[in-house]
Amino acid sequence: MRRRTAATAPRACVNGGHGQAQAVGAGLYSETDSARLFPKGTWTHPRRVGVGFESGHLPRDSKGNTTLETSPALGTLSMGVSPHTCNVPFNNSRVFLVTVYSSVCVLGLPANCLTAWLTLLQARQGHVLAVYLFCLALCELLYISTLPLWVIYIQHGHRWPLSPWACKAAAYVFFCNLYVSILFLCCVSCDRFLAVVYALEMRGRRHQRTAILVSAAVFLLVGLVHSPVFKMEHSDTCFETLPMDRRVAGYYYARFTAGFAIPLSIIAVTNQRIFRTVQLSTSLSAAQKAKVRLLAIAVVAIFLVCFAPYHLVLLIKAAAFSYYKGAEDPVCAFEIRLYTVSVVFLSLATVNSVADPIIYVLAAELTRQDMCRIHKGWKKWSTKMDNTKLTCSKDSEEARSPMSLTNSYAFPELGHPPGPSPGAPEGLAEGAC
């Protein structure tokens, strides 16, 4: 009988911060056992790191040595308990993650800086869509600035070597960037939906002020939703809770539903209507229709490739937790089997920082004219010769610069010359640009 109570004592201590008092009160073991197992002043609060404990929060003997493995009564507790969070093979993904994060940082930083500059110039001309793209570029730049911190974290074996505040700030930026990007893709789809499908009705009603208010609401909403990140307890790892608990599983369900399923429905419906409207249009040429469809395809492709796999993994993990009813051993084994896939899909979400500027700005035909204007302005500034005029090409002289487009046209236009196409209603031309 004494052997049974001694074996159950550690479980009571793990489940509650004051396990000794709880176990004695419940009659699980005697006061004598209590004094032998937990001498006065040698037990401190355990805090979970995955399925292990943080250093300094283990049962200790009178000399301050950890008794987790040496105490016979606690021997069963050390089995399967590791500070390395389910013994996940973090080292197997170290080179891959460092390579991906470094590449995104090197490529995404200049690309998003250029995107932010070009879209800012467009926004100053009153273009509605440029507001969303500018905010998206700023968000990507903020996330890219945290990638070196994640590289340091990975190189240290998924142990956070910096301050706890730095971990919380980096995690906060990651979560916010993920869902700000998703919501801005929805904004782009909705804006083009109104400009194309309801071209006549929305003519003159799409205002830049509305886009600014919507963008501010997106930042505020996402920021408030993820603000509890700063209230979470810090551990050796940085927001890698393995195996998950009931709260994390519920959070995964919420992220999949509100952060992925609902935006997916919005993007699918709006872009399907854009495709249908453009296809039925008799005033646009085949080339113009293809260019309008290209941007719609780009939005859907970015969303599905970068965000769908990541959120599907979240759903699968939460479903596995529910299926195993929170049992740590099977949940932990499932996490280990799914770890490699999770790493790959997380990398796809990070690659989104490079995909946004490439598809929305650098792929546009008129970007070459923008580059010429940038070079022109830079040379004027460096040489202080205001009267110097550079000629990029005959086409760029004849074509109307996108920097001077009026607000009757949307941005960006993937290769479509500014101005309404012959025979096209002006409202539809607005949506096609």
MOPE-V773337 format. One record per residue. SS is DSSP state (helix for helix, strand for strand, loop for the rest). PSI is psi in whole degrees, -180 to 180 (999 if undefined). D_FIRST is the distance of its C-alpha to the first C-alpha in Angstrom with 2 decimals. Layout:
SS,PSI,D_FIRST / SS,PSI,D_FIRST
This chain:
loop,-39,0.00 / helix,-35,3.82 / helix,-39,5.41 / helix,-44,5.24 / helix,-34,6.50 / helix,-34,8.76 / helix,-29,10.15 / helix,-12,11.05 / helix,-46,12.66 / helix,-36,15.76 / helix,-40,16.53 / helix,-34,16.87 / helix,-32,19.12 / helix,-41,21.24 / helix,-25,21.89 / loop,150,23.03 / loop,-29,25.17 / loop,64,23.23 / helix,-35,19.70 / helix,-49,18.40 / helix,-38,19.83 / helix,-42,18.75 / helix,-40,15.06 / helix,-43,15.18 / helix,-31,17.32 / helix,-6,15.06 / loop,23,12.10 / loop,-34,10.05 / loop,166,9.55 / loop,171,11.43 / helix,-34,15.06 / helix,-45,14.53 / helix,-40,12.57 / helix,-45,15.34 / helix,-34,18.03 / helix,-42,16.88 / helix,-41,16.55 / loop,83,19.53 / loop,153,22.11 / loop,130,24.62 / loop,4,27.24 / loop,-1,25.75 / loop,131,24.54 / loop,167,27.28 / loop,127,27.70 / loop,139,27.03 / loop,132,30.02 / strand,135,30.04 / strand,93,32.53 / loop,-111,32.13 / loop,12,28.46 / strand,-161,28.38 / strand,152,28.92 / loop,152,32.13 / loop,136,32.79 / loop,0,32.13 / loop,34,29.34 / loop,160,26.33 / loop,134,23.65 / strand,153,25.51 / loop,-172,25.04 / loop,-20,27.34 / loop,1,30.09 / loop,6,30.07 / loop,147,28.70 / strand,133,26.61 / loop,11,22.93 / loop,-39,22.28 / loop,-24,22.54 / loop,-24,21.98 / loop,125,18.61 / helix,-39,15.89 / helix,-25,13.49 / helix,6,16.48 / helix,-36,17.71 / helix,-23,16.92 / helix,-31,18.97 / helix,-19,22.05 / loop,125,22.28 / loop,0,24.94 / loop,121,25.65 / loop,139,29.22 / loop,-3,31.75 / loop,28,34.30 / loop,80,33.41 / loop,16,32.04 / loop,37,33.84 / loop,134,37.00 / loop,71,39.93 / helix,-36,41.97 / helix,-25,44.19 / helix,-27,45.53 / helix,4,47.27 / helix,-52,48.46 / helix,-42,51.98 / helix,-49,52.48 / helix,-42,51.50 / helix,-40,53.49 / helix,-45,56.48 / helix,-49,56.34 / helix,-40,55.90 / helix,-41,58.64 / helix,-43,61.00 / helix,-38,60.49 / helix,-45,61.14 / helix,-42,64.31 / helix,-39,65.71 / helix,-30,64.49 / helix,-55,65.66 / helix,-36,69.41 / helix,-44,69.29 / helix,-30,67.76 / helix,-45,70.03 / helix,-42,73.00 / helix,-45,71.67 / helix,-40,71.14 / helix,-48,74.68 / helix,-44,76.39 / helix,-29,74.58 / helix,-42,75.29 / helix,-40,78.98 / helix,-42,78.74 / helix,-35,76.93 / helix,-18,79.67 / loop,0,82.12 / loop,16,80.31 / loop,133,78.41 / helix,-51,75.46 / helix,-29,73.38 / helix,-28,73.80 / helix,-47,71.73 / helix,-42,68.63 / helix,-36,69.20 / helix,-46,69.73 / helix,-38,66.48 / helix,-42,64.65 / helix,-41,66.12 / helix,-41,65.10 / helix,-41,61.52 / helix,-39,61.46 / helix,-39,62.90 / helix,-42,60.19 / helix,-42,57.47 / helix,-33,59.24 / loop,-19,59.28 / loop,-10,55.45 / helix,-39,55.24 / helix,-33,55.63 / helix,-41,52.48 / helix,-33,50.54 / helix,-44,52.06 / helix,-42,50.84 / helix,-44,47.35 / helix,-40,47.31 / helix,-24,48.76 / loop,23,45.93 / loop,37,43.32 / loop,40,42.62 / loop,124,41.84 / loop,113,44.02 / loop,-9,45.97 / loop,-169,48.05 / loop,154,47.43 / helix,-35,45.03 / helix,-38,48.08 / helix,-38,49.77 / helix,-47,46.84 / helix,-39,46.90 / helix,-43,50.69 / helix,-42,50.79 / helix,-39,48.21 / helix,-43,50.10 / helix,-39,53.36 / helix,-51,51.86 / helix,-44,50.56 / helix,-43,53.75 / helix,-40,56.01 / helix,-49,54.31 / helix,-22,54.86 / helix,-42,58.13 / helix,-44,59.50 / helix,-45,58.39 / helix,-34,59.93 / helix,-30,63.15 / helix,-38,63.46 / helix,-40,63.28 / helix,-43,65.96 / helix,-45,68.21 / helix,-43,67.84 / helix,-39,68.55 / helix,-43,71.52 / helix,-32,73.10 / helix,-46,72.34 / helix,-38,74.36 / helix,-27,77.11 / helix,-54,77.57 / helix,-39,76.68 / loop,52,78.08 / helix,-48,80.71 / helix,-42,83.45 / helix,-35,81.25 / helix,0,79.53 / loop,124,82.67 / loop,-1,83.01 / loop,-8,79.66 / loop,106,77.42 / loop,147,77.43 / helix,-32,75.95 / helix,-38,74.76 / helix,-43,72.51 / helix,-39,71.04 / helix,-43,70.38 / helix,-42,68.61 / helix,-43,66.49 / helix,-43,65.57 / helix,-39,64.61 / helix,-38,62.46 / helix,-49,60.67 / helix,-43,59.86 / helix,-45,58.78 / helix,-51,56.56 / helix,-39,54.76 / helix,-41,54.45 / helix,-39,52.88 / helix,-37,50.44 / loop,6,49.08 / helix,-28,49.24 / helix,-12,45.44 / helix,-38,45.20 / helix,-10,46.07 / helix,-7,43.19 / loop,148,40.44 / loop,144,38.33 / loop,144,39.50 / loop,-178,37.44 / loop,-40,38.45 / loop,168,39.54 / loop,95,42.18 / loop,43,41.21 / loop,84,39.38 / loop,102,36.13 / loop,127,34.24 / loop,163,32.38 / loop,161,33.83 / loop,-177,32.15 / helix,-36,33.20 / helix,-43,35.92 / helix,-39,37.50 / helix,-44,37.51 / helix,-36,39.35 / helix,-38,41.71 / helix,-43,42.51 / helix,-43,43.37 / helix,-41,45.64 / helix,-39,47.34 / helix,-42,48.08 / helix,-57,49.51 / helix,-31,51.46 / helix,-13,52.18 / helix,-55,53.09 / helix,-48,53.50 / helix,-49,55.79 / helix,-36,57.96 / helix,-42,58.21 / helix,-43,59.62 / helix,-47,62.13 / helix,-40,63.28 / helix,-46,63.56 / helix,-48,65.60 / helix,-44,67.93 / helix,-30,68.73 / helix,-40,69.26 / helix,-36,71.83 / helix,-46,73.44 / helix,-47,73.79 / helix,-43,75.30 / helix,-44,77.75 / helix,-39,78.97 / helix,-36,79.34 / helix,-9,81.50 / loop,136,83.62 / loop,-2,87.21 / loop,-6,88.24 / loop,143,86.04 / loop,169,86.81 / helix,-38,84.41 / helix,-41,83.79 / helix,-39,83.03 / helix,-40,80.61 / helix,-37,78.82 / helix,-35,78.46 / helix,-43,77.03 / helix,-30,74.54 / helix,-44,73.58 / helix,-38,72.12 / helix,-42,70.23 / helix,-38,68.81 / helix,-43,67.89 / helix,-48,65.85 / helix,-41,63.97 / helix,-45,63.47 / helix,-44,62.05 / helix,-48,59.63 / helix,-42,58.41 / helix,-43,58.29 / helix,-35,56.85 / helix,-30,54.56 / helix,-49,53.61 / helix,-42,51.44 / helix,-45,49.50 / helix,-28,48.70 / helix,-38,47.86 / helix,-41,45.16 / helix,-44,43.79 / helix,-42,43.75 / helix,-42,42.08 / helix,-44,39.30 / helix,-40,38.72 / helix,-38,38.82 / helix,-40,36.28 / helix,-43,33.91 / helix,-38,34.43 / helix,-43,34.08 / loop,3,30.73 / loop,35,29.64 / loop,6,28.99 / loop,127,26.39 / helix,-42,26.85 / helix,-53,26.79 / helix,-36,29.53 / helix,-41,31.48 / helix,-43,31.49 / helix,-39,32.64 / helix,-41,35.34 / helix,-41,36.50 / helix,-43,36.97 / helix,-32,39.00 / helix,-1,41.13 / helix,-45,41.72 / helix,-44,45.03 / helix,-40,46.49 / helix,-40,45.46 / helix,-44,47.28 / helix,-45,50.44 / helix,-33,50.54 / helix,-37,49.92 / helix,-37,52.90 / helix,-39,55.04 / helix,-33,54.38 / helix,-36,55.51 / helix,-19,58.64 / helix,-30,59.74 / helix,-24,61.04 / helix,-32,63.63 / helix,-37,64.37 / helix,-55,65.49 / helix,-32,68.51 / helix,-45,69.56 / helix,-40,69.81 / helix,-27,71.17 / helix,-57,73.61 / helix,-23,74.31 / loop,-10,74.87 / loop,141,77.57 / loop,-37,81.14 / loop,-7,82.42 / helix,-29,80.00 / helix,-37,82.58 / helix,-38,84.95 / helix,-43,82.29 / helix,-41,81.84 / helix,-41,85.59 / helix,-37,85.68 / helix,-46,82.85 / helix,-39,84.71 / helix,-48,87.88 / helix,-38,86.42 / helix,-41,84.72 / helix,-38,87.95 / helix,-42,89.89 / helix,-41,87.46 / helix,-34,87.43 / helix,-9,91.20 / loop,42,92.06 / loop,92,94.72 / loop,-23,94.65 / loop,3,97.67 / loop,130,96.13 / loop,124,95.52 / loop,144,93.55 / loop,115,93.99 / loop,-49,90.98 / loop,164,92.59 / helix,-37,95.16 / helix,-41,92.49 / helix,-25,90.60 / helix,-39,93.85 / helix,-37,94.68 / loop,146,91.20 / loop,130,90.08 / loop,142,87.29 / helix,-16,83.94 / helix,-18,83.96 / helix,15,86.84 / loop,142,85.64 / loop,169,86.09 / loop,0,83.27 / loop,-3,84.58 / loop,144,82.75 / loop,167,79.07 / loop,143,77.44 / loop,164,76.86 / loop,114,79.32 / loop,82,78.41 / loop,2,81.84 / loop,124,83.75 / loop,142,86.90 / loop,148,86.97 / loop,153,88.91 / loop,145,88.93 / loop,155,89.72 / loop,127,93.06 / loop,1,92.99 / loop,138,89.44 / loop,141,88.73 / helix,-34,87.94 / helix,-41,84.69 / helix,-35,83.36 / helix,-34,84.51 / helix,-42,82.35 / helix,-28,79.30 / helix,-21,80.29 / loop,999,80.64
